[in-house]
Amino acid sequence: MIRIATYNVEWFNSLFDDKGRIEATAEWSGRQDVSKAEQVAALGHVFQAMNADVIMVIEAPDISRSRDGTQALRNFADHFGLRTRAVLAGFANETQQEILLMYDPDRVQAKHDPKGTPTGKKGKTATPRFDGVFRWDLDTDAAPEPITWSKPPLEVALRTKGGRALRLIGVHAKSKAPHGARTPAEILRVNIENRRKQLAQCIWLRQRVEQHLEAKDDLIVLGDFNDGPGLDEYEKLFGRSSIEIVMGEEGAIQLYDPHARLALSKRVPPLPTTSRFRIPPDGHFLAALLDYIMVSPGLAALDPVWRIWHPFDDPACFADDVLRESLLLASDHFPVTLDIKL
């Protein structure tokens, strides 16, 4: 049995100094009303409780000229005695929020294995490498626009100790806020433009998914998509969500995630959620399904078990006072795990 997880850790970068050492101090973390010491302790408990073999960390510590997020996570794993002491990076980005893979080297081996060809600034329309430029017509004017990822997906070739080969793609898709827009009309225009770009990124990702499915690869796409069926009014405008694009439409070979399927069924709430965050102006909490682990048909046939580590909706998490409080302090997202026999 292998346990694979995805976990978006809010402000993880702020918990380490430039040498990757943990800063468990009384200073405020990036999280509202949570000190660095409180968030560090909470995260340590959550990671220990998950006890995963592989963790796709979204919003992982920064990799830059002066910081090494991989060293930070190795120090974190050592401090809390985690098995996931090896850390894999892909293409660095400029957002201070990396996508990094933590894994147990005694259970699996992993390497960064990007597919597609590099591009120049002009880009290409046929599935370029994720650090390149994808050209797609966003507004039906027959003039394809250049699309890039602010956080290029992490493509991983994973092999279990028993020799089973898997492909993992870690994703953090995000539609930018309408910075600089002032009037309601400007805000609407920028929001629509940004959502179009996010959908184009997911079309690009779906092209890569189809390549793996056609090759009959065992594939897992996991991470934070900041989108889902019925999440906002823009889905009505565009007719589908990012998740529906990546999973595949009817007639195509589809990926599977039970939580996404439940949301797509448009049943009466309550529906599963993976995040809980404050929204202005009054700071009340909004819950949303943003984090997914989607698997290819061959893996779905192995009867894997999905779990959202939600402090209120998961009975075991709710019954454990320390774990419940740790999940609330650690991040505005909750881990999602997949247990699968390989």
C-alpha positions in Angstrom: 0.0 0.0 0.0 1.3 3.4 -1.0 -0.1 6.7 0.4 0.1 9.7 -1.9 -0.9 13.1 -0.7 -1.4 16.7 -1.9 -1.2 19.5 0.6 -1.3 23.3 0.0 0.5 24.9 2.9 -0.3 28.6 3.3 2.8 30.8 3.9 5.1 27.8 4.2 8.0 29.9 3.0 7.7 32.4 5.9 8.5 29.6 8.4 12.2 29.3 7.3 15.2 31.6 7.2 17.5 32.0 4.1 19.5 28.9 5.1 16.3 26.8 5.3 16.3 26.6 9.1 12.9 26.5 10.8 11.8 29.7 12.5 9.5 28.6 15.3 9.2 31.9 17.0 6.5 34.0 18.7 6.3 36.3 15.6 3.2 36.2 13.5 3.3 33.8 10.6 1.6 34.8 7.3 -1.6 33.2 8.7 -3.9 35.5 10.6 -3.6 35.4 14.4 -1.2 32.4 14.2 2.4 32.6 15.4 5.2 30.9 13.5 5.8 28.5 16.4 2.1 27.6 16.4 2.0 27.0 12.6 5.3 25.0 12.6 4.0 22.7 15.5 0.6 22.3 13.8 2.2 21.4 10.4 4.5 18.9 12.1 1.6 17.1 13.7 -0.4 17.1 10.5 2.5 15.6 8.4 3.2 13.0 11.1 -0.5 12.0 11.3 -0.7 11.7 7.5 2.3 9.4 7.4 2.3 9.5 3.6 4.9 8.0 1.4 4.7 10.8 -1.2 3.5 14.4 -0.7 3.0 16.9 -3.4 3.5 20.2 -1.5 1.8 23.1 -3.0 3.0 26.6 -2.0 6.2 25.0 -0.8 9.2 27.2 0.3 10.9 29.4 -2.2 13.8 28.4 -4.5 15.8 31.4 -5.5 19.3 32.8 -5.6 19.3 33.2 -1.8 16.9 30.4 -0.7 16.6 26.7 -1.2 13.2 25.3 -0.5 14.3 21.7 -0.9 16.8 22.1 2.0 14.0 23.8 4.0 11.7 20.8 3.6 14.6 18.3 4.3 15.2 20.2 7.5 11.4 20.1 8.3 11.3 16.4 7.7 14.4 15.8 9.9 13.0 18.0 12.7 9.7 16.1 12.9 11.1 12.6 12.1 9.2 12.3 8.8 9.8 9.4 6.4 9.4 11.8 3.5 13.0 13.1 3.9 13.9 13.3 0.2 12.7 16.4 -1.8 12.3 16.8 -5.5 12.0 20.1 -7.4 11.0 20.9 -10.9 11.2 24.2 -12.7 11.6 27.1 -10.2 9.3 30.1 -10.4 9.3 33.7 -9.3 6.3 33.6 -6.9 8.0 32.3 -3.7 5.5 29.4 -3.9 7.1 26.3 -5.3 5.6 22.9 -6.2 7.9 20.3 -4.4 7.6 16.6 -3.9 8.5 15.1 -0.5 9.0 11.3 -0.6 10.3 8.3 1.4 13.4 7.1 -0.5 13.0 3.7 1.1 9.5 3.2 -0.5 9.8 5.0 -3.9 12.3 6.7 -6.2 11.5 9.9 -8.0 13.0 12.2 -10.6 11.9 15.3 -12.4 11.0 14.2 -15.9 9.4 17.0 -17.9 7.8 16.2 -21.3 7.3 18.3 -24.3 9.8 20.5 -26.1 11.2 23.9 -25.0 9.9 27.0 -26.7 11.0 30.5 -27.4 8.9 33.5 -26.6 6.7 32.8 -29.7 5.6 29.4 -28.2 3.7 26.6 -29.9 0.2 25.1 -29.9 1.2 21.5 -29.5 1.9 20.6 -25.9 5.2 22.4 -25.2 7.2 21.9 -22.0 5.5 23.5 -19.0 8.2 26.1 -18.6 7.6 27.3 -22.1 4.9 29.2 -24.0 1.6 27.7 -25.2 -0.3 29.6 -27.9 -4.1 29.5 -27.6 -6.9 31.7 -28.9 -8.5 33.0 -25.7 -11.1 35.3 -27.3 -12.0 33.6 -30.6 -10.3 36.3 -32.7 -8.3 33.7 -34.6 -5.1 35.2 -33.1 -3.6 32.8 -30.5 -2.2 34.5 -27.4 0.9 33.4 -25.5 0.1 31.4 -22.3 2.6 30.7 -19.6 2.4 29.0 -16.1 3.5 31.2 -13.2 4.1 27.9 -11.4 5.0 25.3 -14.0 3.5 21.9 -13.1 6.0 19.4 -11.6 6.2 16.2 -13.8 7.6 13.2 -11.8 8.6 9.8 -12.9 8.0 7.7 -9.8 8.9 4.0 -9.3 7.9 2.0 -6.3 10.1 -0.4 -4.5 8.3 -3.2 -6.2 9.1 -1.8 -9.6 5.7 -0.2 -10.5 6.2 2.9 -12.6 3.9 5.9 -12.2 3.6 9.4 -13.7 2.7 12.3 -11.3 1.9 15.8 -12.3 1.7 18.3 -9.5 -0.4 21.4 -10.3 -1.1 24.8 -8.8 -3.5 26.5 -11.2 -4.6 30.0 -10.3 -6.5 32.8 -11.9 -4.8 36.1 -10.9 -6.7 38.7 -8.9 -7.8 41.8 -10.9 -4.9 44.0 -9.7 -5.1 47.6 -11.0 -8.7 47.3 -11.9 -10.8 50.0 -10.3 -14.3 50.1 -11.7 -16.8 47.2 -11.7 -16.5 47.0 -15.5 -12.6 46.8 -15.3 -12.8 44.2 -12.6 -15.2 42.1 -14.7 -13.0 42.4 -17.8 -9.8 41.5 -16.0 -11.5 38.6 -14.2 -12.8 37.2 -17.4 -9.4 37.6 -19.1 -7.6 35.8 -16.2 -10.1 33.0 -16.1 -9.6 32.5 -19.8 -5.9 32.2 -19.3 -6.4 29.6 -16.5 -8.7 27.5 -18.8 -6.0 27.7 -21.5 -3.4 26.4 -19.0 -5.7 23.5 -18.2 -6.2 22.8 -21.9 -2.4 22.6 -22.2 -2.3 20.3 -19.2 -5.1 18.1 -20.7 -3.0 17.7 -23.9 -0.2 16.3 -21.7 -2.7 14.1 -19.9 -3.9 12.7 -23.2 -0.4 11.8 -24.3 0.1 9.7 -21.1 -3.3 8.1 -21.4 -2.7 7.2 -25.0 0.6 5.6 -23.9 -1.3 3.7 -21.2 0.8 5.2 -18.5 -0.4 5.0 -14.9 -1.0 8.7 -14.2 -1.9 10.8 -11.2 -2.6 14.5 -11.5 -2.8 16.2 -8.1 -2.7 19.6 -6.5 -4.7 22.9 -6.1 -6.7 24.0 -9.1 -8.5 26.9 -7.4 -11.5 25.8 -9.4 -14.1 23.2 -9.5 -17.6 22.4 -10.8 -20.1 25.1 -9.8 -17.5 27.1 -7.9 -18.3 30.6 -9.4 -20.2 32.5 -12.0 -17.5 32.3 -14.6 -18.2 28.6 -15.2 -21.6 29.7 -16.5 -19.9 32.0 -18.9 -17.3 29.5 -20.2 -19.5 26.4 -19.9 -17.0 24.3 -18.0 -14.5 24.4 -15.1 -10.8 23.7 -15.2 -11.4 20.4 -13.5 -13.8 19.2 -16.2 -11.2 20.1 -18.9 -8.4 18.2 -17.1 -10.4 15.2 -16.2 -11.7 14.9 -19.8 -15.1 15.2 -21.4 -17.6 12.4 -22.3 -16.2 10.2 -25.0 -12.6 10.8 -24.0 -10.4 8.7 -21.7 -11.1 10.3 -18.4 -9.3 10.7 -15.1 -11.2 10.0 -11.9 -11.6 11.7 -8.6 -14.6 10.8 -6.5 -15.0 14.3 -4.9 -14.9 16.0 -8.3 -17.4 13.4 -9.7 -19.8 14.1 -6.8 -19.6 17.9 -7.4 -20.2 17.3 -11.1 -23.3 15.3 -10.3 -24.8 18.6 -9.1 -26.4 16.9 -6.1 -27.8 18.9 -3.3 -25.2 20.1 -0.8 -23.3 19.3 1.4 -20.5 18.5 -1.0 -16.9 17.7 0.0 -14.5 20.7 0.6 -10.8 20.9 0.9 -10.3 24.5 2.0 -11.6 27.0 4.5 -10.6 30.7 4.3 -11.8 34.1 5.3 -13.2 36.4 2.7 -13.8 40.2 2.8 -15.4 42.4 3.9 -16.5 40.8 7.1 -14.0 37.9 7.2 -16.6 35.1 7.4 -15.4 31.6 6.3 -15.9 30.2 2.8 -15.4 26.5 2.2 -14.6 25.2 -1.3 -13.4 22.1 -3.1 -10.1 23.1 -4.7 -7.7 20.2 -4.2 -7.8 17.0 -6.1 -6.0 13.7 -6.8 -7.1 12.5 -10.2 -6.1 9.0 -11.4 -6.0 7.2 -14.8 -8.4 4.3 -15.4 -5.9 1.6 -14.7 -5.2 3.0 -11.2 -8.9 3.7 -10.6 -9.5 0.0 -11.2 -7.3 -0.9 -8.2 -10.0 0.5 -5.8 -7.9 3.3 -4.2 -9.2 5.1 -1.2 -9.4 8.9 -1.1 -9.5 10.9 2.1 -9.9 14.7 2.7 -8.4 15.4 6.1 -11.1 17.9 7.0 -11.2 18.9 10.7 -15.0 18.9 10.8 -16.1 16.6 8.0 -13.8 13.7 8.6 -14.9 11.8 11.8 -11.4 10.7 12.8 -10.0 14.2 12.4 -12.9 15.7 14.3 -12.6 13.2 17.2 -8.9 13.9 17.6 -8.7 17.3 19.4 -5.0 17.9 18.7 -5.2 16.9 15.0 -8.4 19.0 14.5 -6.8 22.1 16.0 -3.6 21.5 14.1 -5.4 21.2 10.8 -7.0 24.6 11.5 -3.8 26.3 12.5 -1.6 24.8 9.8 -3.1 26.1 6.6 -6.3 27.3 4.9 -6.3 24.0 2.8 -6.5 20.5 4.2 -4.5 17.5 2.9 -6.0 15.0 0.5 -4.6 11.5 0.5 -4.9 8.5 -1.8 -4.2 4.9 -0.5 -3.5 2.5 -3.3 -2.2 -1.0 -3.6 0.6 -1.2 -6.1 
